[in-house]
């Protein structure tokens, strides 16, 4: 259970997203089709920030990157680097647990075509900002993609020009607090080799060094 400042299951502040979720729920009655809560360790040293729930992934299951192609590479890395107790994330109740790590999204609701508007990203940013304030000293934030990267900067009121997104780039947000960037683990990025397993593992090795 998260405080409302961090996550509000009943949030409907974005009319377009709220209407779209109603439409999706009518078409897929068994889907979660509501805002998706962060998932993982409440005392996480690593916070992974994604874009938004996927239609047949987190929007269906209610857990970030679960039953979603974008979660394949992510959960594999989390398992191999010791943040997870199992390799795959397929459904709620599958026994998956995260250690020292939590996953959240810049936008908590499924957007049409997986493309939230700037206004929707901004509207949801106060939830991310509140969650970032719960991180311990010497925490690392992993931003998956440009939208997540910019959402983190906005939450800290940091100018975009002072921390430019690039794969495996590292930025200091505050003393002891580091932002690391990665290309998103989307189907497109993985299948076109824009993001390979080796590239993603390199990001996690960087994070390992920061969390020592």
C-alpha positions in Angstrom: 0.0 0.0 0.0 1.4 3.4 -1.0 0.5 6.8 0.3 -1.8 8.8 -2.0 1.0 11.2 -2.7 2.9 8.4 -4.4 0.1 6.4 -6.0 -3.7 6.9 -6.2 -5.6 3.8 -7.5 -8.6 6.0 -8.2 -6.9 8.8 -10.0 -8.8 10.1 -13.0 -7.1 13.5 -13.5 -6.4 12.9 -17.2 -9.8 12.8 -19.0 -8.4 11.2 -22.2 -6.7 8.4 -20.3 -9.6 7.8 -18.0 -12.0 7.5 -21.0 -9.5 5.2 -22.8 -9.3 2.9 -19.7 -13.1 2.6 -19.7 -13.1 1.6 -23.3 -10.3 -1.0 -22.8 -12.2 -2.4 -19.8 -15.3 -2.8 -21.8 -13.3 -4.7 -24.5 -11.2 -6.7 -22.0 -13.3 -7.2 -18.8 -10.6 -9.2 -17.1 -7.9 -6.6 -17.5 -6.7 -4.4 -14.6 -7.4 -1.3 -16.7 -6.7 1.2 -13.9 -3.6 3.1 -12.8 -0.8 0.7 -12.2 1.0 0.8 -8.8 4.8 0.7 -8.4 6.1 -2.8 -7.7 9.0 -4.0 -5.6 11.0 -3.3 -2.4 9.7 -0.4 -0.4 13.3 0.3 0.7 14.7 0.0 -2.8 18.2 1.4 -3.6 17.4 1.1 -7.3 14.3 2.7 -8.8 13.5 1.8 -12.4 11.3 4.3 -14.2 9.5 3.2 -17.3 7.2 5.0 -19.7 3.6 3.8 -19.0 1.7 0.5 -18.7 1.5 -1.6 -21.9 -2.0 -2.5 -23.2 -1.6 -6.3 -22.8 1.1 -6.1 -20.2 0.9 -4.1 -17.0 -2.5 -2.7 -18.0 -3.8 -6.3 -18.1 -2.0 -7.7 -15.1 -1.7 -4.6 -12.8 2.1 -5.1 -12.4 4.7 -3.1 -14.3 6.3 -4.9 -17.3 4.5 -8.1 -16.4 3.3 -10.3 -19.3 4.8 -7.6 -21.6 7.5 -8.1 -24.2 9.3 -5.1 -22.8 9.6 -7.0 -19.5 11.5 -9.9 -21.0 14.9 -8.3 -21.1 14.3 -6.2 -17.9 13.3 -9.1 -15.6 16.0 -11.3 -17.1 18.6 -8.7 -16.1 17.0 -8.2 -12.7 17.3 -11.9 -12.0 20.9 -12.2 -13.3 22.1 -9.2 -11.3 20.4 -10.4 -8.0 17.4 -8.1 -7.8 14.8 -10.7 -8.4 14.1 -14.3 -7.2 13.0 -15.5 -10.6 13.7 -15.1 -14.3 10.2 -14.3 -15.7 7.3 -12.1 -14.8 4.1 -13.6 -16.2 1.2 -12.9 -13.9 0.2 -11.6 -10.5 0.7 -14.4 -7.9 3.6 -16.0 -9.8 5.8 -15.7 -6.7 8.0 -13.0 -8.2 9.7 -10.7 -5.6 12.2 -7.9 -6.1 15.1 -7.2 -3.7 16.6 -3.7 -3.3 14.7 -2.7 -6.4 11.4 -1.2 -7.4 9.7 -0.5 -10.7 7.5 2.4 -11.5 6.3 4.4 -14.5 6.4 8.1 -15.5 2.7 7.8 -16.4 0.6 5.4 -14.3 -2.2 4.8 -16.8 -2.2 3.2 -20.3 -2.2 5.9 -23.0 -3.6 5.3 -26.5 -0.9 4.1 -28.9 1.4 4.0 -25.8 2.0 7.8 -26.3 1.0 10.0 -23.4 0.7 13.7 -24.2 3.0 16.2 -22.6 0.2 17.5 -20.4 -0.5 13.9 -19.2 3.2 13.3 -18.4 3.2 16.6 -16.4 -0.1 15.8 -14.6 1.3 12.5 -13.4 4.7 13.9 -12.4 3.8 14.8 -8.9 3.4 11.0 -8.1 6.9 10.3 -9.4 8.3 13.3 -7.5 6.8 12.0 -4.3 8.1 8.5 -4.9 11.6 9.8 -5.6 11.6 11.5 -2.2 11.3 8.1 -0.6 14.6 6.9 -1.9 17.5 6.4 0.5 20.8 8.2 0.3 23.1 6.8 -2.5 20.2 5.5 -4.5 20.2 5.0 -8.3 17.4 5.8 -10.7 17.4 3.9 -14.0 15.4 5.7 -16.6 14.2 3.5 -19.5 13.9 5.8 -22.4 13.8 9.6 -23.0 10.3 10.2 -21.5 11.3 8.5 -18.2 14.5 10.5 -18.2 12.8 13.8 -18.7 10.1 12.9 -16.1 12.8 12.3 -13.5 14.5 15.7 -14.4 11.2 17.5 -14.1 10.5 15.9 -10.7 13.8 17.3 -9.5 13.3 20.6 -11.3 16.5 20.1 -13.3 17.0 21.7 -16.7 17.0 19.2 -19.6 20.2 20.8 -21.0 22.1 19.9 -17.9 21.5 16.1 -18.2 21.1 15.0 -21.8 19.7 11.5 -22.4 22.1 8.9 -23.8 22.3 5.1 -23.4 24.4 4.1 -20.4 24.9 7.8 -19.5 25.3 8.8 -15.8 24.0 12.0 -14.2 24.3 13.3 -10.7 20.9 14.6 -9.5 21.9 15.5 -5.9 24.7 14.4 -3.6 24.7 10.7 -3.5 21.8 10.3 -6.0 22.5 9.2 -9.5 20.4 8.9 -12.7 21.5 6.2 -15.2 19.9 6.1 -18.7 19.1 3.2 -20.9 17.2 2.8 -24.1 13.7 1.4 -23.4 13.4 -2.4 -23.4 10.6 -2.2 -26.0 10.0 -4.8 -28.6 11.1 -2.4 -31.3 14.4 -1.5 -29.7 15.2 -5.1 -28.9 14.2 -6.6 -32.3 16.1 -3.9 -34.2 19.2 -4.4 -32.0 19.1 -0.8 -30.9 19.2 -2.3 -27.4 21.0 -5.7 -27.0 21.4 -7.9 -24.0 25.1 -6.9 -23.8 24.2 -3.2 -23.9 21.6 -3.6 -21.1 23.9 -5.7 -19.0 26.5 -2.9 -19.3 24.0 -0.5 -17.7 23.5 -2.9 -14.8 27.2 -3.3 -14.3 27.4 0.5 -14.1 24.6 0.5 -11.5 26.4 -2.3 -9.5 29.5 -0.1 -9.3 27.4 2.8 -8.0 25.6 0.8 -5.3 28.8 -0.8 -3.8 
